[in-house]
Amino acid sequence: MTRLLLLALVPASGGAQPRIPWARTRHRKSHKTKEAVLPGAAMAHLMTTQLLFLVWVAAWGAQTSTTRARTDLLSVCMDAKHHKVKPGPEDKLHEQCSPWKKNSCCYANTSEEAHKNISNLYRFNWNHCGEMEPTCKRHFIQDTCLYECSPNLGPWIQQVDQSWRKERILNVPLCKEDCQRWWEDCKTSLTCKSNWHKGWNWEKGYNECPTNAACHPFHFYFPTPADLCQEIWSHSYKVSNYSRGSGRCIQMWFDPAQGNPNEEVARFYAEAMSSAGVRRAGPLLLSLALMLLWLLK
């Protein structure tokens, strides 16, 4: 890159190197200071060369950022508390986490802990308002497995400044059927909060309802499926308008015998984000091209 920059600043071979306009020379005989003037043709050539170089740099930068985005967003793990550095096979993933065993961001022991109440993962108590219904709890176990094990959340990973993790997911497009079923299966269970990320009483080493927070059925705190899926983990999920199997939304549940449908979904959104990056570079390239045409006029 440095060599290209230097070449761009030097005119084509066949003539003396032009003096820079702001350079000052001292005449030996008269001892009078005068400014060296760059010939018009040489000046035009120099500026044209430099402008062409800038156009090339902008195009090259847009292309490399596109390539980098496509690779960095696919088959990656979050920089979080229990995640692996890179995804890979995990043959002994436990029960509901087993769909990710071919390519996983979680270890076998993490998958086992995901199925426990007040586990060693986060010391979270699902039964903070009495025993959670098994049909409801299975959705939270699956949610934990997706979060800990999936290597297909790259397009939605965001950096955060938190003591227990450096990255999180934000606005993952969850298939509408998965959210609807989650909400329906938890209607009869009880909770005392709408945001489970914060505001708990941790005095006993696990979460308990804060003072004056009353326990009510889920639909009291989550009137709609979107309220549940989007609010409970601080917008980690966003309910999609797309259905399961569309290739446009993340499935919390899938049959591994049919492959992992979330690979296609991550690829689609990674490509879309990369294309958006190229479009953002478009105005710069257009401006440089117009300047070039003006110089050559």
C-alpha beads as a LAMMPS data file, in Angstrom:
LAMMPS data file: protein, C-alpha beads

297 atoms
296 bonds

1 atom types
1 bond types

-500.0 500.0 xlo xhi
-500.0 500.0 ylo yhi
-500.0 500.0 zlo zhi

Masses

1 110.0

Atoms # bond

1 1 1 0.000 0.000 0.000
2 1 1 2.809 2.430 0.890
3 1 1 4.590 1.669 -2.371
4 1 1 1.425 2.377 -4.361
5 1 1 1.006 5.673 -2.553
6 1 1 4.542 6.708 -3.424
7 1 1 4.045 5.725 -7.051
8 1 1 0.893 7.806 -7.175
9 1 1 2.813 10.861 -6.056
10 1 1 5.481 10.472 -8.776
11 1 1 4.708 11.404 -12.400
12 1 1 5.149 9.026 -15.316
13 1 1 8.678 8.297 -16.552
14 1 1 10.207 10.300 -19.371
15 1 1 10.639 13.653 -17.677
16 1 1 12.172 15.356 -14.706
17 1 1 10.387 15.037 -11.415
18 1 1 8.278 18.197 -10.925
19 1 1 8.858 20.399 -7.957
20 1 1 6.199 20.600 -5.319
21 1 1 4.275 23.925 -5.467
22 1 1 4.953 24.810 -1.842
23 1 1 8.694 24.063 -2.080
24 1 1 10.976 27.132 -2.015
25 1 1 14.377 27.390 -3.733
26 1 1 17.118 29.959 -3.303
27 1 1 18.822 31.383 -6.453
28 1 1 22.578 31.113 -5.969
29 1 1 23.484 34.331 -7.795
30 1 1 20.760 36.733 -6.756
31 1 1 20.076 35.156 -3.371
32 1 1 16.386 36.004 -3.928
33 1 1 13.746 33.557 -2.777
34 1 1 11.213 32.501 -5.386
35 1 1 8.465 29.888 -5.526
36 1 1 8.931 27.005 -7.929
37 1 1 5.976 26.651 -10.260
38 1 1 4.804 23.243 -11.442
39 1 1 4.017 23.216 -15.208
40 1 1 0.303 22.941 -15.979
41 1 1 0.540 19.592 -17.783
42 1 1 2.648 18.074 -15.023
43 1 1 0.280 19.402 -12.367
44 1 1 -2.726 17.899 -14.157
45 1 1 -0.922 14.586 -14.524
46 1 1 0.058 14.507 -10.863
47 1 1 -3.441 15.338 -9.637
48 1 1 -5.032 12.854 -12.028
49 1 1 -2.692 10.104 -10.864
50 1 1 -3.404 10.861 -7.240
51 1 1 -7.149 10.940 -7.844
52 1 1 -7.044 7.626 -9.699
53 1 1 -5.185 6.200 -6.751
54 1 1 -7.874 7.435 -4.343
55 1 1 -10.589 5.860 -6.501
56 1 1 -8.680 2.577 -6.444
57 1 1 -8.229 2.750 -2.663
58 1 1 -11.944 3.404 -2.129
59 1 1 -12.953 0.540 -4.393
60 1 1 -10.393 -1.788 -2.831
61 1 1 -11.538 -0.844 0.668
62 1 1 -15.177 -1.492 -0.171
63 1 1 -14.311 -4.873 -1.671
64 1 1 -12.150 -6.016 1.242
65 1 1 -14.715 -4.877 3.798
66 1 1 -17.316 -6.880 1.880
67 1 1 -15.165 -10.000 1.919
68 1 1 -14.282 -9.530 5.556
69 1 1 -17.939 -9.070 6.517
70 1 1 -18.984 -12.221 4.675
71 1 1 -16.418 -14.375 6.453
72 1 1 -16.528 -12.794 9.934
73 1 1 -20.292 -13.102 10.193
74 1 1 -20.524 -16.781 9.304
75 1 1 -19.784 -19.722 11.599
76 1 1 -18.550 -17.593 14.508
77 1 1 -18.891 -17.600 18.281
78 1 1 -19.585 -14.676 20.576
79 1 1 -16.938 -13.408 22.929
80 1 1 -19.009 -14.205 26.000
81 1 1 -18.821 -16.073 29.297
82 1 1 -19.047 -19.726 28.230
83 1 1 -18.562 -19.678 24.452
84 1 1 -15.782 -21.431 22.583
85 1 1 -13.353 -19.285 20.598
86 1 1 -14.282 -21.065 17.370
87 1 1 -17.161 -23.428 16.572
88 1 1 -16.541 -27.100 15.997
89 1 1 -18.023 -30.581 16.496
90 1 1 -19.302 -31.566 19.965
91 1 1 -20.643 -35.119 19.818
92 1 1 -21.895 -35.234 23.418
93 1 1 -24.145 -32.195 23.570
94 1 1 -27.002 -32.787 25.994
95 1 1 -30.624 -33.356 24.961
96 1 1 -32.144 -30.107 23.642
97 1 1 -28.722 -28.716 22.687
98 1 1 -27.877 -31.773 20.568
99 1 1 -29.050 -30.257 17.236
100 1 1 -25.845 -28.175 17.251
101 1 1 -23.416 -31.076 17.797
102 1 1 -22.003 -30.969 14.249
103 1 1 -20.845 -27.369 14.627
104 1 1 -21.201 -25.798 18.048
105 1 1 -20.043 -22.815 20.081
106 1 1 -20.757 -24.614 23.370
107 1 1 -19.053 -27.463 25.190
108 1 1 -20.839 -30.591 26.435
109 1 1 -20.767 -29.421 30.060
110 1 1 -22.352 -26.101 29.051
111 1 1 -25.180 -27.979 27.334
112 1 1 -25.775 -30.040 30.485
113 1 1 -25.900 -26.954 32.687
114 1 1 -28.381 -25.335 30.286
115 1 1 -30.971 -27.908 31.372
116 1 1 -30.633 -27.209 35.112
117 1 1 -32.395 -24.722 37.331
118 1 1 -29.939 -22.386 39.127
119 1 1 -27.142 -23.856 37.034
120 1 1 -23.478 -22.939 37.142
121 1 1 -23.894 -20.930 33.954
122 1 1 -25.601 -17.853 35.391
123 1 1 -27.189 -19.037 38.676
124 1 1 -30.575 -18.171 37.192
125 1 1 -33.682 -19.441 38.957
126 1 1 -36.487 -20.235 36.515
127 1 1 -38.781 -20.955 39.486
128 1 1 -38.668 -17.472 40.971
129 1 1 -42.479 -17.412 41.205
130 1 1 -43.097 -21.052 41.998
131 1 1 -42.506 -24.096 39.800
132 1 1 -42.359 -23.163 36.110
133 1 1 -44.443 -25.427 33.899
134 1 1 -42.280 -27.998 32.042
135 1 1 -43.846 -26.993 28.711
136 1 1 -42.731 -23.419 29.391
137 1 1 -39.288 -24.304 30.740
138 1 1 -38.368 -26.270 27.617
139 1 1 -38.535 -23.027 25.623
140 1 1 -36.091 -21.339 27.987
141 1 1 -33.779 -24.335 27.766
142 1 1 -33.960 -24.142 23.966
143 1 1 -33.349 -20.400 24.103
144 1 1 -30.244 -21.053 26.227
145 1 1 -29.015 -23.730 23.809
146 1 1 -29.449 -21.384 20.845
147 1 1 -27.594 -18.589 22.643
148 1 1 -24.724 -20.751 23.906
149 1 1 -24.314 -23.203 21.005
150 1 1 -25.334 -21.583 17.720
151 1 1 -22.543 -20.481 15.344
152 1 1 -25.123 -18.772 13.112
153 1 1 -25.755 -15.549 15.031
154 1 1 -22.844 -13.570 13.566
155 1 1 -24.899 -10.911 11.740
156 1 1 -26.467 -9.859 15.053
157 1 1 -23.434 -9.897 17.359
158 1 1 -22.736 -6.522 18.971
159 1 1 -19.923 -5.372 21.228
160 1 1 -20.861 -4.540 24.822
161 1 1 -19.023 -3.244 27.860
162 1 1 -20.111 -5.751 30.490
163 1 1 -18.114 -7.532 33.167
164 1 1 -19.224 -11.008 32.115
165 1 1 -19.115 -10.707 28.340
166 1 1 -17.713 -8.537 25.568
167 1 1 -20.363 -9.331 22.961
168 1 1 -24.094 -9.979 22.837
169 1 1 -26.783 -10.616 20.231
170 1 1 -29.263 -7.910 19.295
171 1 1 -32.495 -8.117 17.257
172 1 1 -32.042 -11.688 16.027
173 1 1 -35.056 -12.242 13.694
174 1 1 -36.840 -15.090 15.477
175 1 1 -39.374 -16.999 13.387
176 1 1 -42.883 -15.918 14.333
177 1 1 -44.126 -19.465 15.013
178 1 1 -41.340 -20.114 17.525
179 1 1 -42.203 -16.925 19.398
180 1 1 -45.936 -17.632 19.294
181 1 1 -45.497 -21.143 20.662
182 1 1 -43.148 -19.919 23.405
183 1 1 -45.736 -17.379 24.531
184 1 1 -48.639 -19.846 24.418
185 1 1 -46.766 -22.543 26.365
186 1 1 -45.861 -20.084 29.142
187 1 1 -49.311 -18.559 29.676
188 1 1 -49.977 -20.498 32.861
189 1 1 -46.513 -19.976 34.389
190 1 1 -45.770 -17.075 36.722
191 1 1 -43.169 -14.327 36.767
192 1 1 -42.637 -10.949 38.422
193 1 1 -40.688 -9.034 35.760
194 1 1 -40.749 -8.237 32.066
195 1 1 -36.982 -7.762 31.651
196 1 1 -35.041 -10.718 32.986
197 1 1 -31.625 -9.251 32.232
198 1 1 -31.595 -6.860 35.173
199 1 1 -33.306 -5.705 38.364
200 1 1 -33.248 -8.975 40.317
201 1 1 -32.390 -9.513 43.967
202 1 1 -29.171 -11.600 44.030
203 1 1 -28.548 -11.625 47.783
204 1 1 -28.811 -15.427 48.032
205 1 1 -26.545 -16.069 45.062
206 1 1 -29.399 -16.580 42.636
207 1 1 -32.150 -14.334 41.340
208 1 1 -35.242 -13.594 43.380
209 1 1 -38.056 -11.150 42.693
210 1 1 -37.272 -7.602 43.792
211 1 1 -39.225 -6.064 46.645
212 1 1 -42.838 -5.177 45.762
213 1 1 -42.646 -7.076 42.455
214 1 1 -45.764 -9.249 42.414
215 1 1 -45.989 -12.611 40.682
216 1 1 -48.531 -12.803 37.866
217 1 1 -49.154 -15.082 34.883
218 1 1 -46.835 -14.423 31.975
219 1 1 -49.490 -12.637 29.936
220 1 1 -49.691 -9.920 32.616
221 1 1 -46.087 -8.864 31.922
222 1 1 -46.082 -10.058 28.307
223 1 1 -49.480 -9.222 26.732
224 1 1 -48.350 -10.357 23.269
225 1 1 -45.831 -12.861 21.872
226 1 1 -43.666 -9.957 20.697
227 1 1 -43.575 -8.544 24.234
228 1 1 -42.197 -11.831 25.532
229 1 1 -39.610 -12.534 22.840
230 1 1 -38.340 -8.977 22.502
231 1 1 -38.469 -7.637 26.048
232 1 1 -37.399 -10.572 28.196
233 1 1 -33.708 -10.469 27.157
234 1 1 -33.366 -6.759 26.302
235 1 1 -34.137 -7.130 22.584
236 1 1 -31.839 -10.045 21.942
237 1 1 -34.654 -11.205 19.653
238 1 1 -36.942 -9.404 17.271
239 1 1 -40.052 -11.211 16.107
240 1 1 -39.833 -11.765 12.376
241 1 1 -42.711 -11.580 9.926
242 1 1 -41.216 -14.609 8.200
243 1 1 -42.133 -18.212 8.907
244 1 1 -40.066 -21.264 9.682
245 1 1 -38.431 -22.691 6.565
246 1 1 -38.373 -19.329 4.767
247 1 1 -34.601 -18.906 5.064
248 1 1 -35.208 -15.427 6.461
249 1 1 -35.660 -16.047 10.195
250 1 1 -33.765 -17.907 12.900
251 1 1 -35.387 -21.124 14.095
252 1 1 -35.040 -21.924 17.767
253 1 1 -36.172 -25.489 17.037
254 1 1 -35.063 -27.619 14.083
255 1 1 -34.472 -31.239 13.116
256 1 1 -30.701 -31.764 12.701
257 1 1 -31.386 -34.702 10.387
258 1 1 -32.631 -32.123 7.874
259 1 1 -29.604 -29.878 8.368
260 1 1 -29.319 -26.580 10.211
261 1 1 -31.666 -24.062 8.513
262 1 1 -30.043 -21.161 10.361
263 1 1 -26.908 -21.460 8.240
264 1 1 -28.856 -20.214 5.215
265 1 1 -30.431 -17.436 7.278
266 1 1 -27.070 -16.176 8.554
267 1 1 -25.660 -16.291 5.024
268 1 1 -28.573 -14.245 3.665
269 1 1 -28.225 -11.482 6.260
270 1 1 -24.417 -11.456 6.005
271 1 1 -24.699 -10.921 2.234
272 1 1 -27.281 -8.187 2.771
273 1 1 -25.049 -6.379 5.262
274 1 1 -22.053 -6.664 2.935
275 1 1 -24.027 -5.201 0.032
276 1 1 -25.100 -2.330 2.261
277 1 1 -21.420 -1.622 2.992
278 1 1 -20.636 -1.381 -0.719
279 1 1 -23.588 0.956 -1.242
280 1 1 -22.262 3.234 1.497
281 1 1 -18.994 3.519 -0.423
282 1 1 -20.876 4.509 -3.594
283 1 1 -21.184 8.272 -2.917
284 1 1 -17.424 8.554 -2.283
285 1 1 -16.594 6.756 -5.509
286 1 1 -19.041 8.964 -7.429
287 1 1 -17.511 12.155 -6.004
288 1 1 -13.991 11.041 -6.892
289 1 1 -15.069 10.074 -10.390
290 1 1 -16.679 13.501 -10.966
291 1 1 -13.507 15.238 -9.791
292 1 1 -11.498 13.094 -12.211
293 1 1 -13.752 14.030 -15.110
294 1 1 -13.413 17.704 -14.195
295 1 1 -9.634 17.477 -14.201
296 1 1 -9.550 15.687 -17.525
297 1 1 -11.919 18.172 -19.106

Bonds

1 1 1 2
2 1 2 3
3 1 3 4
4 1 4 5
5 1 5 6
6 1 6 7
7 1 7 8
8 1 8 9
9 1 9 10
10 1 10 11
11 1 11 12
12 1 12 13
13 1 13 14
14 1 14 15
15 1 15 16
16 1 16 17
17 1 17 18
18 1 18 19
19 1 19 20
20 1 20 21
21 1 21 22
22 1 22 23
23 1 23 24
24 1 24 25
25 1 25 26
26 1 26 27
27 1 27 28
28 1 28 29
29 1 29 30
30 1 30 31
31 1 31 32
32 1 32 33
33 1 33 34
34 1 34 35
35 1 35 36
36 1 36 37
37 1 37 38
38 1 38 39
39 1 39 40
40 1 40 41
41 1 41 42
42 1 42 43
43 1 43 44
44 1 44 45
45 1 45 46
46 1 46 47
47 1 47 48
48 1 48 49
49 1 49 50
50 1 50 51
51 1 51 52
52 1 52 53
53 1 53 54
54 1 54 55
55 1 55 56
56 1 56 57
57 1 57 58
58 1 58 59
59 1 59 60
60 1 60 61
61 1 61 62
62 1 62 63
63 1 63 64
64 1 64 65
65 1 65 66
66 1 66 67
67 1 67 68
68 1 68 69
69 1 69 70
70 1 70 71
71 1 71 72
72 1 72 73
73 1 73 74
74 1 74 75
75 1 75 76
76 1 76 77
77 1 77 78
78 1 78 79
79 1 79 80
80 1 80 81
81 1 81 82
82 1 82 83
83 1 83 84
84 1 84 85
85 1 85 86
86 1 86 87
87 1 87 88
88 1 88 89
89 1 89 90
90 1 90 91
91 1 91 92
92 1 92 93
93 1 93 94
94 1 94 95
95 1 95 96
96 1 96 97
97 1 97 98
98 1 98 99
99 1 99 100
100 1 100 101
101 1 101 102
102 1 102 103
103 1 103 104
104 1 104 105
105 1 105 106
106 1 106 107
107 1 107 108
108 1 108 109
109 1 109 110
110 1 110 111
111 1 111 112
112 1 112 113
113 1 113 114
114 1 114 115
115 1 115 116
116 1 116 117
117 1 117 118
118 1 118 119
119 1 119 120
120 1 120 121
121 1 121 122
122 1 122 123
123 1 123 124
124 1 124 125
125 1 125 126
126 1 126 127
127 1 127 128
128 1 128 129
129 1 129 130
130 1 130 131
131 1 131 132
132 1 132 133
133 1 133 134
134 1 134 135
135 1 135 136
136 1 136 137
137 1 137 138
138 1 138 139
139 1 139 140
140 1 140 141
141 1 141 142
142 1 142 143
143 1 143 144
144 1 144 145
145 1 145 146
146 1 146 147
147 1 147 148
148 1 148 149
149 1 149 150
150 1 150 151
151 1 151 152
152 1 152 153
153 1 153 154
154 1 154 155
155 1 155 156
156 1 156 157
157 1 157 158
158 1 158 159
159 1 159 160
160 1 160 161
161 1 161 162
162 1 162 163
163 1 163 164
164 1 164 165
165 1 165 166
166 1 166 167
167 1 167 168
168 1 168 169
169 1 169 170
170 1 170 171
171 1 171 172
172 1 172 173
173 1 173 174
174 1 174 175
175 1 175 176
176 1 176 177
177 1 177 178
178 1 178 179
179 1 179 180
180 1 180 181
181 1 181 182
182 1 182 183
183 1 183 184
184 1 184 185
185 1 185 186
186 1 186 187
187 1 187 188
188 1 188 189
189 1 189 190
190 1 190 191
191 1 191 192
192 1 192 193
193 1 193 194
194 1 194 195
195 1 195 196
196 1 196 197
197 1 197 198
198 1 198 199
199 1 199 200
200 1 200 201
201 1 201 202
202 1 202 203
203 1 203 204
204 1 204 205
205 1 205 206
206 1 206 207
207 1 207 208
208 1 208 209
209 1 209 210
210 1 210 211
211 1 211 212
212 1 212 213
213 1 213 214
214 1 214 215
215 1 215 216
216 1 216 217
217 1 217 218
218 1 218 219
219 1 219 220
220 1 220 221
221 1 221 222
222 1 222 223
223 1 223 224
224 1 224 225
225 1 225 226
226 1 226 227
227 1 227 228
228 1 228 229
229 1 229 230
230 1 230 231
231 1 231 232
232 1 232 233
233 1 233 234
234 1 234 235
235 1 235 236
236 1 236 237
237 1 237 238
238 1 238 239
239 1 239 240
240 1 240 241
241 1 241 242
242 1 242 243
243 1 243 244
244 1 244 245
245 1 245 246
246 1 246 247
247 1 247 248
248 1 248 249
249 1 249 250
250 1 250 251
251 1 251 252
252 1 252 253
253 1 253 254
254 1 254 255
255 1 255 256
256 1 256 257
257 1 257 258
258 1 258 259
259 1 259 260
260 1 260 261
261 1 261 262
262 1 262 263
263 1 263 264
264 1 264 265
265 1 265 266
266 1 266 267
267 1 267 268
268 1 268 269
269 1 269 270
270 1 270 271
271 1 271 272
272 1 272 273
273 1 273 274
274 1 274 275
275 1 275 276
276 1 276 277
277 1 277 278
278 1 278 279
279 1 279 280
280 1 280 281
281 1 281 282
282 1 282 283
283 1 283 284
284 1 284 285
285 1 285 286
286 1 286 287
287 1 287 288
288 1 288 289
289 1 289 290
290 1 290 291
291 1 291 292
292 1 292 293
293 1 293 294
294 1 294 295
295 1 295 296
296 1 296 297
